[in-house]
């Protein structure tokens, strides 16, 4: 369904509401004539039979063709019983359509052609390149290296790498710290209970898994020697204690 006058449809605009041609009758004859004359001014708009045909054919007009005073509510959903279409509303719609078309035509501004810009190019033959090939020959090799090093700025946070001797000292110090921690943990577990070596083995295995391979390989024989020495001293202490108890 769509408006007979302007073709508007609720399918394209939800704000559009259609109103059906009034039902013919003695009390509604004048209203039917005005509706018929508005929609079909060149036909027999005064005929009652023509009114019946328009009503049965569901001739519709949308809200745009009525004044605000023609509606019961402010939403334009229901017309009063005496509501008729108004030609002034059509004139307003025509003026609005014309103004919109004028605005759109004013936006289509022709662009001026871009001006051509002439750029003077330099002949490659006229370009003089300074000869710097002999600049290095004026310096000796040592002087040239010193000049290059002085020209290249060093970053403020630059630090020289430690020498091999210092690296070895740091590595040995790291091993010593790790062995001290293992020794401390071993004595703590020995003083607690008899199954200390099981827990100590779990402690050592978990620690070796997260170490670098080289450090792990170096620590393993030292850990074995440490466990052996602690186990021997622990057994000697137990034997001496048993002798004292017997005496």
Secondary structure, 3 states (H helix, E strand, C coil): CCCCCCCCCCCCCCCCCEEECCCCCHHHHHHHHHHHHHHCCCCCCCCHHHHHHHHHCCCEEEHHHCCHHHECCCCCCCECCCCCCCHHHHHHHHHHHHHHHHHHHHHCCCCCCCCCCCCCCCCHHHCCCCCCCCCCCCCCHHHHHHHHHHHCCCCCCCCCCCCHHHHHHHHHHHHHHHHHHHHHHHHHHHCCCCCHHHHHHHHHHHHHHCCCHHHHHHHHHHHHHHHHHHHHHHHHHHHHHHHHHHC
